[in-house]
């Protein structure tokens, strides 16, 4: 078999427009009959669709699983990858390594038959779907038959033997969030987690609680009673509040009251709906930090909004990758049996 030479970043798969990287590309080549010398071919089993993307698809399909499946198949057929045209985001997958290009075989500790989770977005991953066998509306996971390509620069994790595949995938999908929170939170900090009852929010609340310590304060905000009940059962937050993150003034007033007017040192935005930038900004003290992990965040709204209310704060855009983020997230499940039990109930 002939293996054409590939670019380390996967630009050889970009069809439109030429000259860009696979993530911003409109169309990539998802022909799996050709394997480049520095690619990994994976038989895909489950897609964990990004929360913002799945929420948009679910709304567009009015909650119907068959229509969600049809929308996903249409996106992949058009783009060669699963990149939601509305949100721009994708998700991750788990699968089994089928082939490894010869240029990589001696460079990586991976062999055909290994089960892996991708740690790069489906918005840049060449994907070819034969069929969708199940759409799990309750947890944003889609069971499929298909194949995907991992590029030489892509990152992945071997699936651990002590955690079920769907559980590991769900946590690895948001692994960047708790790893970044672990870096950002200092002892004694006041931390607000927006969307704290969601998948990434719970993990961030755990890390914030651990890092802020007994002198710190963690405030969990969620719009649903179900999310708040989850937080209370885990005992991760000093305070919880039922608030819509789209209501900036209400969020500001609630956090101001809880903190005696000081506001938060760090605000972590984990929500999957638009128009939550100003609530996050207004809950943060002057000189504090807002970490926008949610993919529904608008850079324009955040930058101009902070300027408009005179907030001198540091704003960080959520990077899905952080050094050792996979190990941090998986070890979190091992450290916290209650969180593992909660996630197993949802994802397994």
Secondary structure, DSSP 4 states (H G I P E B T S, - for coil): -------TTSGGGEEESTTS-TTT-SEE---TT---TT-EEEEEEEEEE-HHHHHHHHHHTTT-HHHHHHHHHHHHHHHSS---TTT---EEEEEEEEEE-TTTTTTSS--TT-EEEE-S-TTSS-EEEEEEEEEETTTTEEEEEEEEEE-TT--EEEPPTTS-HHHHHHHHTTHHHHHHHHHH--TT-EEEEETTTSHHHHHHHHHHHHHH-TT-EEEEEESSHHHHHHHHHHT--SEEEE--TT-HHHHHHHHHHHTTT--EEEEEE---SSS-HHHHHHTEEEEEEEEE-STT--HHHHHHHHHHTT---EEEEPPS--TTHHHHHHHHHHH-HHHHHHHHHHH-
